[in-house]
Amino acid sequence: MEIQRGQKMIKFVDLNRQYQSIKTEVDQAIFQVLQRGDFILGQDVTEFEKEFSAYIGTKYSVGVASGYDALTLSLMALGLKPGDEVIAPANTFVATVLGAAHLGARVILVDIDPKTYNLDPNLLEEAITPKTKVILPVHLYGQPCPMDHIINIAHKHNLKVLEDCAQSHGATINGRKTGTFGDIAAFSFYPGKNLGAYGDGGAVVTNDEKLSETIKTLRDVGQSQKYVHSLKGYNSRLDTIQAAVLRVKLRHLDSWNQKRAQVASWYNENLKDSDLILPTQKPTAASVWHLYVIQTDRREQIMNKLKTTDIACGIHYPTPIHLQPCFSDLGYKRGDFPTTERISTKILSLPIFPELEKEEVTRICEVIKSA
């Protein structure tokens, strides 16, 4: 295939393509909210919470303002106190651990499995101390963590488990969806997620009624009933308009996840004979391919070639948590998490979204192989 300049740009995520495919449904849903005027904790929030919990497979779902808030309020509901410890992977987005830090807890990091990029459960027990309160696994890139292993360790040490499902909407382990294994789970509906709003949004899911009620109170300025503030809460409510959009999109999520898997298979086929390390899945886990992440020693070279041919790409994530300036107080140093540090210099995320066409994937792969 001849590589030509000036071809149509391939975005990393093309949200407009998705909107055009559901425009009538979305416009009508938003219009109905505008007609009702129930912009805060309105009808669509209640309905979305019911539909999302049914989709995930939990008893309860509570809509909140963002994925970060979903994580932070979950930690509060679990009773996290200053001085407690939360264990999380070194390879994740900073929002995973910011809530714990803001609550005065100490973040304890664990290195990752080099094949899945997720927390390595074989390193988990050595990180546990008498101060450990919560294990916070992240289903990164849409790839499920080995939850059975993690849950067994948590039960052994009487620890709580908060799943970070910000990138794993619909991912499964032996047919069971992520978000149903731990005590509580946090989802993000940031626009670029597999299930994304048209602004910020998030949700907490759980089978524990008490945790659910606590989250509901915390999100609504601590109100257990109007003007009765039983907790020092926050203003973290999922907007009704965003819930209306999410209700529309939830109906399409499984189809979109299947299309993402198809895109991933096109990448795998095109790049199988290259010098790249391609993503792998464990037999029991079904990724939803939030990201398609390769490893290469030629990252800068490939990124530059993609850029010059109008193809977007990204790095998730270039700087590990322990090397972020804001977490210098944790006392970690370069070399403490060798797998995370090594892959952070090699990983590269390629465009992936349900509407990406086979010819576009072919073009991307040809550019990569020519770099």
C-alpha positions in Angstrom: 0.0 0.0 0.0 1.4 3.4 -1.0 1.4 5.8 1.9 0.1 9.2 0.8 0.2 12.5 2.6 -2.9 14.6 2.7 -5.3 11.7 3.3 -8.2 12.2 5.7 -7.0 12.5 9.3 -7.7 9.5 11.5 -8.5 10.7 15.0 -7.6 8.8 18.2 -11.3 8.7 19.1 -13.9 10.2 16.7 -16.8 11.2 18.9 -18.7 13.0 16.1 -18.9 9.8 14.1 -20.6 8.1 17.0 -22.9 11.0 17.6 -24.1 11.0 14.0 -25.0 7.3 14.3 -27.3 8.0 17.3 -28.2 11.6 16.7 -31.9 11.2 16.6 -32.0 9.2 19.8 -29.7 11.5 21.7 -31.3 14.7 20.5 -34.8 13.5 21.6 -33.5 12.3 25.0 -31.9 15.7 25.7 -35.0 17.6 24.4 -37.2 15.6 26.9 -35.0 16.7 29.8 -35.2 20.3 28.6 -39.0 20.0 28.4 -39.3 18.6 31.9 -36.7 20.9 33.4 -35.5 18.3 36.0 -31.9 19.0 35.6 -30.6 17.8 39.0 -31.3 14.2 40.1 -34.1 14.0 37.6 -36.0 11.1 36.1 -33.2 10.0 33.7 -30.7 9.7 36.6 -33.0 7.3 38.4 -33.7 5.3 35.3 -30.1 5.2 34.3 -29.0 4.0 37.7 -31.5 1.1 37.4 -30.5 0.2 33.9 -26.7 0.5 34.6 -26.9 -1.8 37.7 -28.9 -4.3 35.7 -26.3 -4.2 32.9 -23.3 -4.6 35.2 -25.1 -7.2 37.4 -25.2 -5.4 40.8 -28.1 -4.5 43.0 -27.3 -0.8 43.2 -25.8 2.0 41.1 -25.4 5.6 42.1 -24.6 8.3 39.5 -22.0 10.9 40.5 -20.2 13.8 38.8 -17.0 12.0 37.6 -14.9 8.9 37.7 -12.6 10.6 40.2 -15.6 11.3 42.5 -16.8 7.7 42.1 -13.4 6.5 43.4 -13.2 9.1 46.2 -16.7 8.7 47.5 -16.3 4.9 47.4 -13.2 5.2 49.6 -15.1 7.4 52.0 -18.0 5.0 52.1 -15.5 2.2 52.9 -14.4 4.1 55.9 -10.9 5.2 54.7 -9.2 7.4 57.3 -6.0 9.4 57.3 -3.1 7.1 57.9 -4.7 4.1 56.3 -3.1 2.5 53.3 -4.5 1.8 49.8 -2.7 -0.6 47.4 -2.9 0.3 43.7 -0.9 -0.4 40.5 2.0 1.8 39.6 0.8 1.9 36.0 -2.5 3.8 36.0 -4.0 7.3 35.5 -3.4 9.6 38.4 -7.1 9.9 39.2 -7.0 6.3 40.5 -5.0 7.3 43.6 -5.7 11.0 44.0 -8.8 10.4 46.0 -6.9 8.2 48.5 -4.3 10.9 48.8 -6.8 13.7 49.3 -8.4 11.7 52.1 -5.1 11.5 53.9 -4.4 7.9 53.2 -1.0 6.6 52.0 -0.8 5.1 48.5 1.2 1.9 48.3 2.1 0.9 44.8 2.6 -2.5 43.2 4.3 -3.4 39.9 2.4 -4.8 37.0 2.1 -7.9 34.9 4.1 -7.1 31.7 1.6 -8.9 29.5 -1.7 -7.4 30.8 -0.3 -4.2 32.2 -2.5 -4.7 35.3 -1.6 -5.1 38.9 0.5 -8.3 39.4 -1.3 -10.2 42.2 1.8 -12.2 42.9 3.3 -9.0 44.4 0.2 -8.1 46.3 0.7 -9.8 49.7 4.2 -8.4 50.3 2.7 -4.9 50.0 0.1 -5.5 52.7 0.8 -4.1 56.2 -1.3 -3.7 59.4 -2.4 -0.3 58.0 -3.7 -1.6 54.7 -7.4 -0.9 54.3 -8.3 -1.2 50.6 -7.0 -2.9 47.5 -7.7 -0.9 44.4 -7.1 -2.9 41.2 -7.5 -1.1 37.8 -9.0 -2.9 34.8 -6.6 -0.9 32.6 -7.1 -0.5 28.8 -10.3 -2.5 29.1 -8.4 -5.7 30.2 -9.9 -7.3 33.3 -7.6 -7.9 36.3 -7.3 -11.4 37.8 -10.0 -10.7 40.3 -10.4 -14.2 41.8 -6.7 -14.1 42.9 -7.1 -10.5 44.3 -10.3 -11.3 46.1 -8.8 -14.4 47.8 -5.9 -12.3 49.1 -8.3 -9.6 50.3 -10.5 -12.1 52.2 -7.4 -13.7 53.7 -6.3 -10.3 55.1 -9.8 -8.9 55.8 -9.4 -6.1 53.3 -11.9 -4.2 51.2 -11.7 -4.2 47.4 -12.6 -1.2 45.2 -12.5 -1.9 41.5 -11.5 0.9 39.2 -13.6 0.2 36.1 -13.1 3.5 34.4 -11.9 1.7 31.2 -13.8 -1.6 31.5 -17.5 -1.0 30.8 -18.8 -4.5 29.9 -15.5 -6.4 30.2 -15.9 -9.9 31.7 -14.1 -12.6 33.5 -15.6 -16.0 32.8 -18.7 -14.2 31.7 -19.0 -12.1 34.8 -18.7 -8.3 34.4 -16.0 -6.2 36.0 -17.5 -4.2 38.9 -19.2 -7.2 40.4 -16.2 -8.8 42.2 -15.2 -6.2 44.8 -17.1 -4.6 47.6 -17.7 -1.6 45.4 -16.7 -0.3 42.0 -16.2 3.0 40.3 -16.9 3.9 36.7 -16.1 7.0 34.6 -18.2 8.3 31.8 -15.6 10.7 30.5 -16.6 11.3 26.8 -13.8 9.1 25.4 -14.8 6.0 27.5 -16.5 3.0 26.0 -19.7 4.4 27.6 -19.1 8.1 27.6 -21.3 11.1 28.4 -21.1 14.5 26.7 -19.3 15.9 29.6 -18.1 14.5 32.9 -19.9 11.8 34.8 -19.4 8.7 36.8 -21.1 5.9 38.8 -20.6 3.7 41.8 -22.0 0.2 41.8 -22.2 -2.3 44.7 -24.3 -5.1 46.1 -24.1 -3.5 49.6 -27.2 -1.4 50.4 -25.5 0.5 53.2 -22.6 1.5 50.9 -25.1 2.6 48.2 -27.1 4.7 50.6 -23.9 6.3 51.9 -22.8 7.2 48.4 -26.2 8.7 47.7 -25.9 10.9 50.8 -22.3 11.9 50.1 -23.0 12.9 46.5 -25.8 15.3 47.5 -24.1 17.6 50.0 -24.6 15.0 52.7 -28.3 15.1 52.7 -30.1 12.0 54.0 -33.3 14.0 53.4 -33.9 17.6 52.3 -32.1 20.0 54.5 -31.0 17.2 56.9 -27.3 16.8 56.4 -26.2 13.6 58.2 -22.7 13.6 56.6 -20.2 16.2 55.5 -20.9 15.5 51.8 -20.0 16.9 48.4 -21.8 18.3 45.4 -21.2 15.3 43.1 -24.4 14.6 41.3 -24.7 13.1 37.8 -26.5 15.7 35.6 -29.8 14.6 34.3 -28.9 15.5 30.7 -25.8 13.4 30.9 -27.8 10.5 32.4 -30.3 10.9 29.4 -27.3 10.6 27.0 -25.9 7.6 28.8 -29.3 5.8 28.7 -29.2 6.1 24.9 -25.6 5.0 24.7 -26.0 2.0 27.1 -28.4 0.4 24.6 -25.5 0.4 22.1 -22.6 -0.5 24.4 -22.4 -4.2 23.7 -22.5 -3.7 20.0 -19.8 -1.0 20.2 -17.6 -3.3 22.4 -18.0 -6.0 19.7 -16.9 -3.5 17.1 -13.9 -2.5 19.2 -12.9 -6.2 19.4 -13.2 -6.4 15.6 -10.9 -3.4 15.2 -8.4 -5.1 17.6 -8.5 -8.2 15.5 -7.7 -6.2 12.4 -4.7 -4.7 14.2 -3.6 -8.2 15.3 -3.8 -9.6 11.8 -2.0 -6.7 10.2 0.8 -6.4 12.7 1.3 -10.1 13.6 4.5 -10.4 11.7 6.0 -7.1 12.8 8.6 -6.4 15.5 5.9 -5.0 17.8 4.6 -6.6 21.1 0.9 -6.8 20.6 -1.8 -6.9 23.4 -2.7 -10.3 24.8 -5.8 -11.5 26.6 -6.0 -14.3 29.2 -8.4 -17.1 28.1 -10.8 -16.4 30.9 -11.0 -12.6 30.4 -12.8 -10.6 27.7 -11.4 -7.2 27.1 -13.6 -4.4 25.8 -10.6 -2.8 24.1 -10.8 0.7 25.5 -7.3 1.1 24.2 -5.1 -0.9 21.8 -1.6 -0.6 23.3 1.5 -1.9 21.6 5.1 -2.0 22.8 8.0 -0.9 20.6 11.6 0.3 20.8 10.8 2.6 17.9 8.1 4.6 19.7 9.3 8.1 18.7 10.0 7.1 15.2 6.6 5.5 14.8 4.8 8.4 16.5 6.5 10.9 14.2 5.6 8.9 11.1 2.0 8.7 12.2 1.9 12.4 12.9 3.2 13.3 9.5 0.6 11.1 7.8 -2.3 12.7 9.8 -2.9 9.7 12.2 -3.3 10.4 15.9 -1.9 8.2 18.7 -1.1 8.5 22.4 0.8 7.1 25.4 -1.1 5.7 28.4 0.8 6.5 30.5 4.2 8.1 29.9 5.1 8.8 33.6 4.3 6.2 36.3 2.5 7.3 39.5 5.7 7.0 41.7 7.6 9.4 39.3 4.9 12.1 39.2 6.0 15.3 41.0 2.8 15.4 43.1 3.5 12.0 44.6 7.2 12.6 45.5 6.1 12.5 49.1 5.5 8.7 48.8 9.2 8.3 48.9 9.5 6.0 45.9 12.4 6.4 43.5 13.3 5.4 39.9 13.9 1.7 39.8 11.3 0.7 42.4 8.8 -0.6 39.9 11.0 -1.9 37.0 8.3 -3.4 34.8 6.1 -0.3 34.9 9.1 1.9 34.2 10.3 -0.2 31.3 7.0 -0.4 29.6 6.3 3.3 30.1 9.1 4.0 27.6 7.8 1.6 25.0 4.0 1.6 25.1 2.0 3.3 22.3 -1.8 3.5 22.0 -3.2 3.3 18.5 -6.6 4.8 17.4 -9.5 2.6 18.4 -13.2 3.3 18.4 -16.3 1.4 17.1 -16.6 3.4 14.0 -13.0 2.9 12.8 -13.1 1.3 9.4 -11.0 -1.7 8.2 -9.3 0.4 5.5 -8.3 2.9 8.1 -6.7 0.2 10.3 -4.9 -1.1 7.3 -3.6 2.4 6.5 -2.4 2.9 10.1 -0.6 -0.5 10.1 1.1 0.2 6.8 2.4 3.5 8.1 3.7 1.8 11.3 5.5 -0.9 9.4 7.1 1.7 7.1 8.4 3.8 10.0 
